Amino acid sequence: MDHYDVIVLGVGSMGAAACNALADRGVSVLGLDTYTPGHAHGAHHGGTRIIRQSYFEDAAYVPLLRSSYAGFRRLEEESGRSLMTLCGGIYLGDPGSTTFAGSLAAAQEHGLDHEVLTAEQVHERFPSMTPAPDALALYEAAAGYVRPEETVVANAEVAARKGATLRFGEPVTWWGATPGGGVEVVTPQGRYGADRLVVSPGPWAPEVLADLQLPLSIERMVFHWFTPDTSTVPYERWSDAHHPVYIEQTHGNHQIYGFPMTDGPDGGFKLGFFRVGSPTTAATIDRVVREEENDRMLERARELFPLLGRPVVQAKTCLYSVTPDEHFVVGQHPGHPQVSVACGFSGHGFKFVPVIGEILADLATTGTTDHPVELFDPRRPVLAG
């Protein structure tokens, strides 16, 4: 039986980053995954993910984001791939909304560069947007988007170059702790042993980590690419040369988020609802996007972007793995200290890929980390039911 210092179960967003970080430390690491890097079966496809610092979810994330930004730039240098584009970000809502007020609180607490704009100022600067008259917006230049498929592939390529052994098309059928304090992993191709295990299963977490009985909700989400009216507002003003990423929720409407046009004049303008989906599993998700879903999205989108229209360029599904408090699950397995887990990224985790990889490498090599991870404790009360 082949033996490694660390086995990583799941070489997706966080697992590939963990493989890279572990290999960088000279650790012998085996990464196992059912699919190949950049696949469309989980949560890391669709071409773009928002990256931002004025974090309304909780200001405690900001130090992690600073580390993550540096990690994306380092991965760009190591891989030769373009991964992060900072085109600016804007977060709009009525003055008391979490989207605006929470972003402002995080920016002020951490001294982040930002501007507060009125609805009129937003429309003047970004003519694609027509916010509610009483809306306010926080704008930060140090925001934009990252390329998720490219990031996963880059981490896998760099990890392999540094000596990691990565096996794709090899699903794990069983894993367990061994009496001597190590772990054993079984696949259809063989059995592997290791001193430590990292489990980063994405939306397969309810099955792979069934013993933890985590209260995870696996949710089907849809994102859409619509056609903007470029006769009224020219294409350049919709493109990432002049348009920010955005999040908006005003007077209790469903929060939406999205991106500038990142793939040329024919690529469409991408946006979606945040957590307006249906329960599912990774094995049973319905991948068909229906016309009524496009209709609902376009009706809501036009509250902010009245110049959006048809045709629908494309629409795709993805999976969110959501915890009750929408914070991540990252830490040592409560029953097996030689096992680290990373899951429940709740639809806002991808921007943290580099730093989560570092945290998982820390946990797998020393059992602790200097990064602030208290929010993510697998033993926190909300996860214990």
C-alpha positions in Angstrom: 0.0 0.0 0.0 1.5 3.4 -1.0 2.0 5.8 1.9 2.0 9.6 1.8 2.4 12.3 4.4 -1.0 13.7 3.4 -3.9 12.6 1.2 -6.3 15.2 -0.1 -9.8 13.9 -0.8 -11.3 16.2 -3.4 -9.0 18.2 -5.8 -11.5 21.0 -6.5 -11.4 24.6 -5.4 -10.0 24.2 -1.9 -8.4 20.7 -2.4 -6.2 21.8 -5.3 -5.1 24.8 -3.3 -4.3 22.5 -0.4 -2.3 20.2 -2.6 -0.3 23.2 -3.9 0.4 24.6 -0.5 1.4 21.2 0.9 3.7 20.4 -2.1 5.3 23.8 -1.7 6.3 22.8 1.8 8.0 19.6 0.6 5.2 17.3 1.9 4.5 14.1 0.0 0.9 14.5 -1.0 -1.7 12.5 -2.9 -4.8 14.2 -4.3 -7.8 12.1 -5.4 -10.8 13.2 -7.3 -13.7 11.7 -9.3 -13.4 14.4 -12.0 -10.7 16.4 -13.8 -9.8 19.9 -12.7 -12.2 22.7 -13.9 -15.2 20.3 -14.2 -18.8 21.6 -14.2 -20.3 19.1 -11.7 -19.7 21.1 -8.5 -19.5 24.7 -7.5 -16.4 26.1 -9.3 -17.6 26.6 -12.9 -19.3 29.5 -14.8 -16.3 31.6 -15.8 -16.2 34.2 -13.0 -16.5 34.6 -9.2 -16.6 37.9 -7.3 -13.6 38.9 -5.2 -14.0 41.9 -2.8 -12.8 43.2 0.6 -15.6 45.3 2.1 -17.2 42.2 3.4 -20.7 42.6 4.6 -21.0 39.0 5.7 -18.6 39.7 8.6 -15.7 42.1 9.0 -13.7 39.2 10.5 -13.2 37.8 6.9 -11.2 40.9 5.8 -7.7 39.7 7.1 -8.3 36.4 5.2 -9.2 38.3 2.1 -6.0 40.3 2.2 -4.0 37.0 2.4 -6.1 35.6 -0.4 -5.5 38.5 -2.8 -1.7 37.9 -2.3 -2.3 34.2 -2.9 -4.0 34.8 -6.2 -1.2 37.0 -7.4 1.4 34.5 -6.4 -0.5 31.7 -8.2 -0.7 33.9 -11.3 3.1 34.2 -11.2 3.6 30.5 -10.6 1.2 29.3 -13.2 1.5 31.9 -15.9 -2.3 32.2 -16.0 -4.4 35.3 -15.7 -6.7 34.7 -12.7 -7.8 38.0 -11.0 -9.1 41.2 -12.6 -9.8 44.2 -10.4 -12.4 46.2 -12.2 -14.0 47.6 -9.0 -17.0 46.6 -7.0 -20.2 48.3 -5.9 -22.7 47.2 -3.2 -26.1 48.8 -3.3 -29.1 48.9 -1.1 -31.3 51.1 1.1 -29.3 52.7 3.9 -30.1 50.1 6.5 -29.6 47.1 4.2 -26.9 44.5 5.1 -25.5 44.8 1.6 -24.7 48.5 2.0 -24.4 49.0 5.8 -22.4 45.8 6.3 -20.0 46.7 3.5 -19.5 50.2 5.0 -18.9 48.8 8.5 -16.3 46.4 7.2 -14.5 49.1 5.2 -14.5 51.5 8.1 -13.3 48.9 10.6 -10.4 47.8 8.5 -9.5 51.1 6.9 -10.3 50.0 3.4 -10.4 52.6 0.6 -14.0 53.2 -0.5 -16.5 55.7 -1.6 -20.1 56.2 -0.6 -22.4 57.1 -3.6 -26.0 58.2 -3.9 -28.3 56.6 -6.5 -27.8 59.6 -8.7 -24.1 59.4 -8.5 -24.2 55.7 -9.2 -26.2 56.2 -12.4 -23.9 59.1 -13.5 -20.8 57.0 -13.1 -22.3 53.6 -14.3 -25.2 54.4 -16.7 -26.2 50.8 -16.9 -27.5 51.1 -13.3 -30.7 52.9 -12.2 -30.9 52.2 -8.4 -33.9 53.1 -6.3 -33.9 56.9 -5.5 -33.1 56.4 -1.8 -30.4 53.7 -2.3 -26.8 54.2 -1.3 -23.8 52.3 -2.6 -20.3 51.5 -1.4 -17.8 51.5 -4.2 -14.3 49.9 -3.8 -11.7 49.9 -6.5 -9.9 46.8 -5.0 -12.7 44.4 -6.1 -13.4 42.4 -9.2 -13.5 38.9 -10.3 -11.4 35.7 -10.5 -11.6 32.9 -13.0 -12.6 29.7 -11.1 -11.9 27.0 -13.6 -8.5 28.6 -14.4 -7.7 28.8 -10.7 -8.4 25.1 -10.0 -6.4 24.0 -13.1 -3.5 26.4 -12.1 -3.4 25.0 -8.5 -3.4 21.4 -9.8 -0.7 22.2 -12.4 1.6 24.0 -10.0 1.1 21.3 -7.3 2.0 18.5 -9.7 5.1 20.5 -10.8 6.1 20.8 -7.2 5.9 17.0 -6.7 2.2 16.3 -5.7 0.7 13.1 -7.0 -2.7 13.8 -8.4 -5.1 11.1 -9.5 -8.2 12.1 -11.4 -11.1 9.8 -12.4 -10.5 7.9 -9.2 -13.4 8.3 -6.7 -12.9 7.6 -3.1 -15.2 4.8 -1.9 -14.1 4.7 1.7 -11.9 6.5 4.1 -11.1 6.0 7.8 -8.7 6.5 10.7 -6.3 3.7 11.5 -5.4 2.5 15.0 -1.9 3.9 14.8 -3.2 7.5 14.3 -3.0 7.6 10.5 -5.6 7.2 7.8 -6.5 4.8 5.0 -8.3 5.7 1.8 -9.9 3.2 -0.7 -10.7 3.8 -4.4 -11.6 1.3 -7.1 -7.9 1.5 -8.1 -6.3 0.7 -4.8 -5.7 1.5 -1.1 -3.6 4.3 0.1 -2.2 5.2 3.6 -1.2 8.6 5.0 -0.3 10.3 8.3 -2.9 13.0 7.7 -6.0 13.4 5.6 -7.7 16.6 4.2 -11.3 16.2 3.2 -12.6 18.9 0.8 -15.6 17.3 -0.8 -17.6 20.3 -2.0 -21.4 19.5 -2.5 -20.6 15.8 -1.8 -19.9 16.7 1.9 -23.2 15.2 3.2 -22.1 11.8 1.9 -18.4 11.9 2.4 -18.6 13.5 5.9 -21.8 11.6 6.9 -20.4 10.8 10.4 -20.3 14.5 11.2 -24.0 15.0 10.5 -23.4 18.5 9.5 -26.6 20.5 8.9 -25.6 21.4 5.3 -28.2 22.4 2.7 -27.1 21.5 -0.9 -28.9 24.0 -3.1 -29.4 24.3 -6.9 -28.5 27.8 -8.1 -28.7 29.3 -11.6 -26.8 32.1 -13.2 -27.8 33.8 -16.4 -26.2 35.9 -19.2 -28.5 38.5 -20.7 -28.1 40.8 -23.7 -27.7 44.5 -22.8 -29.0 47.4 -24.9 -25.7 48.7 -26.3 -27.4 51.3 -28.5 -28.3 53.3 -25.4 -25.3 52.5 -23.3 -22.3 51.4 -25.5 -20.7 48.0 -24.9 -17.6 49.5 -23.4 -19.6 50.8 -20.5 -20.9 47.3 -19.8 -17.4 45.7 -20.1 -14.9 45.2 -17.3 -12.9 48.1 -18.6 -15.6 50.5 -17.2 -18.1 48.4 -15.2 -17.7 47.0 -11.7 -18.9 43.7 -10.2 -22.0 44.4 -8.1 -24.3 43.2 -5.3 -27.7 44.8 -4.7 -30.6 44.3 -2.3 -33.1 47.2 -1.8 -36.2 47.3 0.4 -36.2 43.5 1.0 -36.1 42.4 -2.6 -34.1 39.2 -3.4 -30.3 40.0 -3.4 -28.7 39.8 -6.8 -25.0 39.8 -7.8 -23.1 39.8 -11.0 -20.3 40.9 -13.3 -19.5 43.2 -16.2 -19.2 41.7 -19.6 -16.0 39.8 -19.4 -16.0 37.8 -22.7 -16.5 40.3 -25.4 -19.6 41.9 -27.0 -21.3 38.6 -27.6 -20.5 37.1 -24.2 -23.6 38.4 -22.3 -24.0 40.2 -19.0 -23.9 37.7 -16.2 -25.9 37.8 -13.0 -27.9 35.6 -10.6 -29.9 35.5 -7.4 -28.1 34.8 -4.1 -29.7 31.8 -2.5 -32.9 31.6 -4.4 -32.7 28.0 -5.3 -34.1 24.6 -4.4 -32.7 21.7 -2.2 -30.9 19.0 -4.2 -27.9 16.8 -4.0 -24.7 16.6 -6.1 -26.0 13.4 -7.7 -29.6 14.5 -8.5 -29.4 18.2 -9.4 -31.6 19.2 -12.4 -29.2 20.9 -14.8 -32.0 22.1 -17.1 -32.7 25.9 -16.8 -36.3 26.7 -17.7 -37.7 29.7 -19.5 -39.6 30.8 -16.4 -36.4 30.9 -14.5 -34.9 33.2 -17.1 -38.1 35.3 -17.0 -37.9 35.7 -13.2 -34.3 36.6 -13.2 -34.7 39.2 -16.0 -37.7 40.8 -14.2 -35.7 41.2 -11.0 -32.5 42.3 -12.9 -34.4 45.1 -14.6 -35.0 46.8 -11.3 -31.4 47.8 -11.3 -30.5 47.3 -15.0 -33.5 48.5 -17.1 -31.6 48.1 -20.3 -31.1 44.4 -20.0 -33.1 42.2 -22.4 -33.1 39.1 -24.6 -31.9 36.9 -26.0 -30.5 34.9 -23.1 -27.0 34.2 -24.1 -26.7 31.2 -21.8 -27.8 30.0 -18.4 -26.1 27.4 -16.1 -26.7 25.7 -12.8 -24.3 25.3 -9.9 -24.4 24.0 -6.4 -24.2 25.8 -3.0 -23.3 24.0 0.2 -24.8 26.1 2.8 -24.4 26.1 6.6 -27.1 27.5 8.9 -25.1 30.6 9.7 -23.6 30.8 6.2 -20.0 30.6 7.6 -17.6 28.0 6.4 -16.6 24.7 8.0 -12.8 24.5 8.2 -10.9 22.8 10.9 -9.9 19.4 12.4 -12.4 16.6 12.4 -13.9 16.5 16.0 -13.4 12.7 16.2 -10.1 12.4 14.3 -7.4 15.0 14.9 -5.4 13.7 12.0 -8.2 14.6 9.6 -9.0 18.2 8.5 -12.2 19.2 6.8 -13.2 22.0 4.5 -16.8 22.4 3.3 -20.0 24.5 3.6 -18.7 27.5 1.7 -22.2 28.8 1.3 -21.9 30.5 -2.1 -19.2 33.0 -1.1 -16.1 30.9 -0.6 -14.2 30.9 -3.9 -12.5 34.2 -3.2 -10.8 32.6 -0.3 -9.3 29.7 -2.2 -5.5 30.5 -1.7 -5.8 31.2 2.0 -8.0 28.2 2.7 -5.3 26.1 0.9 -2.7 27.6 3.3 -5.0 26.9 6.3 -5.5 23.3 5.3 -1.8 22.8 4.8 -1.2 24.3 8.2 -3.7 22.0 9.9 -2.3 18.9 8.1 1.3 19.6 9.0 1.1 21.3 12.5 -2.5 20.8 13.6 -3.0 24.6 14.0 -2.9 27.8 12.0 -2.1 31.4 12.6 -5.0 32.5 10.3 -8.2 33.6 12.1 -10.6 30.6 11.7 -12.7 30.8 14.8 -15.8 31.5 12.7 -15.4 28.2 10.9 -15.0 25.8 13.8 -16.7 22.4 12.9 -17.7 22.1 16.6 -19.5 25.5 16.8 -23.0 25.2 18.4 -25.0 26.1 15.2 -23.5 22.9 13.6 -24.3 20.7 16.6 -28.0 21.2 16.2 
